[in-house]
């Protein structure tokens, strides 16, 4: 089972928000997640748009989870470096 850190979409048509989740790569985008580790609200102010649990993300990366390109970009914005 390969695992990815990716986003799961919620909200309405013009007011989306996302949960950063740990998912099996074979599951659909909005399917059942293994764990929720963060939130992303693209319509909020810059400093409150993205929150995440750094400890849990680091733990999953050490277990072999691979962040999606979008999640990697958001983590880098918050100075969370992935080795």
HELIX and SHEET records of a PDB file:
HELIX    1   1 UNK A   46  UNK A   48  5                                   3    
HELIX    2   2 UNK A   54  UNK A   63  1                                  10    
HELIX    3   3 UNK A   69  UNK A   77  1                                   9    
SHEET    1   A 5 UNK A  50  UNK A  52  0                                        
SHEET    2   A 5 UNK A  35  UNK A  40 -1                                        
SHEET    3   A 5 UNK A  16  UNK A  24 -1                                        
SHEET    4   A 5 UNK A   3  UNK A  11 -1                                        
SHEET    5   A 5 UNK A  66  UNK A  67  1                                        
END                                                                             
